[in-house]
Amino acid sequence: MKLMQGMALAIVLSAVGASAAAALDISEATYANYQDYLKKIGSTKKGAFAVAADGYGSYFTWCYDVNCLSNTLTQEALTSCRSVTGKECLLMAYGRDERIQYTVVARRTELKDDDAILANILDADRLKALIVGNTMQGEYTNHRKWMEYYGPDGTLRGKADHLGAFKGHYELKGNMICYHYQGHADWDWCAQVSIIGDTIRFLEDGKLVSNEFNTKWLQGNPNNL
């Protein structure tokens, strides 16, 4: 059997997801990888496409041998997806048969130059005071809740509705916070933080991170993360 593989990892603040019975929010990068998968398999080849349960990482397998085994393709896609994303994965499609309903979610939104969000980005000192030793919690567009505690030693401990507990590291670089989650080889992403009233928003490359909302700050570690 000749087996071909492809994968794409998308950056993420923290975990989101959905069960196989519900629609899954997927990133634009995951959708682009899915389109690449569809081109690879065409109308005749076998293949399997697995997506991380947060919608922000994916891996696919395909082959052009008529004797390819469906179980082998599916297992390879799921196993490799878990390996490269560090998250649980779901079978999104086998061949062209989609097994999960999905919605493509834009990760970043352009802001106008006079937007108040840009005017309220925290400087390095205020960001450090906000982050270190404290907790943030919020929701994603599918209403899955998340929370993260930022330890003074640069570790973070979090919890998400469907994934349970997770761990990672963070680093403050000027007025940006950079995230690294277990299972990823490199720093996942860096963001600026804007606060208006008690609402926190994240910005990546000057654009609003639009796959999360209702983010709040909590002093200390009240959730014992």
N, C-alpha and C positions, 0 to 999 in steps of 0.2 A: 504494500500500500504506500502510495506517495502522499504524504500529508503536508499541507502548507499551513502556515500560521501567520496571524497578524494581531496586533494589539495596540490600544491607545489608552493612555492614562490622562484623566482630566484633573485639574487642581480643585481642592475643596477645603472649605473652612472646617467642616466636621461632618458627621455621618447623617445621612438621610436615607429613606428607603421605602419599600412597599412590598406587600406580599404578592404572590403570584396571582391572587384573585383580584387585586386592585390595580388601578393605573399607576404606573411608575414614572416619576419625573426623571428624565435623563438630560444630560448636558449636551450642548451643541457638539462638543468633541466626540462624545459617545455616539451621537447620531451620525456624525461624519464617518466614524469608523464602521457603523452599521451599513452605510451606503457603500463603503469600500468592500465590505463583506458581500453585499448583494452583487456587486460587479464581479467579484472573484468567482462566485458560484454560478453566475449566469442563470440559465434556465434548466440546466441539466446536471450540474455538479452537486454533490452532497456537502453539507457543512453544518456547523453549529455555532451560534453566537451567544456568548454569556456576558452578562452585565453585572457589575457590582450592585449590591442592594441599595447603595446610595445614589445610583444612576450616574456616577462620575468616573467610572473606569470600566473597561471592557476588554474582551479577548475573544478571537474567533479562530476556528479551525475549518479547513476545507480540503477536499481531495478530488481527484479526477479519475480514480479507479472505481469501476462499477462494483467491485467487491468490498468497498469501504463499509465498515460496520458502524451503524448509527450510534450504538452504545459507546464505542471507542471515541468517536468524534465528540459526542456530548461530554463524556467524562474528561477528555483532554481540555476542552474549552472551559469547563467549570473549574477543574483543578488549577489550570494555568491562570485563570482569572483571579482565583483566591490568592495565588502565589504573588502575582504582580501588584495586586491592589491591597492585600492585607485585609480584605473584607469578605464577608459571605457573598456568594454570587448566585444569580438566577439564570436559567436558560430562557433567553429572550426569543430565540428563533431556532428552529431546526430546518435546514433548507430555507425555503421562503415561507414556511409556516410559522407565523408569529404566535408565540405562546403567552406573551404578556402585552397588555395594552400600555401605551406609553404616551407621554407628553414631553415635547422638547422645551426645555426651560433655558432662556437666555441667562447667562451667568452675570453679565455686566451690562449696565445701562449708561448711555452718555448723559452727562449733566450740562446744563447751560452754565456759562461762566459766572453768572450772578446768583447761582443756586446757593441757598443758605447752608446746604450740606458742606459745600466746599469751604465756605467761610468759617465753619466751626470744626475744622480738623484740628486735633490735639497736637501740641508740640511735644517734644521728647520728654520733658519733665512731667507734664500732665498725663501723658500716656503711661509712663512708668508708675505714677501714683494710682492710676485707674487699674492697671493690670496686675502688678506684682502682689501676690498674697490675697487676691480677690477672685470673684467668680463672675462669669457672664452666662446668661441663658437666653434662649430664643426659640424661634420656630422656623421651619422651612415652608415653602409654598404648598407642600402636601400636608401641612399642619403637624408634622412630626416635630417633637420637642427635643432640644438638646441643652446641655449645660457643661461648662468647663471650669475647672479651678486651676489657677496659674500659681504654682508654687514658687517661692523665692529662689529656688535653685534651678529654675528654668524648665522644670518638668510640668506637664499638664495632665490632669486626670479628668476624664469626662464620662458622660452617660448620654445615650441617645435612645429614643423610644424603642426601636426594634433591634438595635445592636447591643444594647446593654452597656457595660463599662468598656472604656478604651483608654489608651495612654498615648503620650507623645511628648514633644519638647517644643518650647518656644524661645525666641530670641528677640530682644528689642534692638533695632537698628535705626538710630535716630528717631524719627517720628513714625516708624513703621514697626509692626509686630510680624514676625515670620514664624510659620507653623511647620512642624514636622511630625507626622503621625506614624506609629508603628506599622511596619510593612512597606514603607516607601523608602527608597534609597536616598533621596535628596530632600532638601527643603521643599515643601509642597507649594507654599505661596506666601506672599508678604502683602500686608494691607495697612493703610492708614485708617484711623478711627475718628469719626465725627460724632459729636454729641449735641443734640438740640433738646433741651428739657431733660427728660430722663430716657430718651430714645437714642440708642447707639446704632450707628451705621458704619459699614466697612467699605473702603474704596480700594480698588486695585487698578494701578496705572491710571489714576485719575477718574475712573469710572465706578459707578455705584454697583456694589455686589448685590444683585437683585434676586438671588434665590433664598434670601432669608429676610425675616422681619420680626418685629416685636422683640428685639434684642434689648435686654436690661442688664444693669450692673448690680451685683450683690456684694456687700462687704464681707471679707473673710471667706470662710468655707462652710456656709450654713447647711449645705446638703451633705456634708461629710464625704466628699468625693475622695 
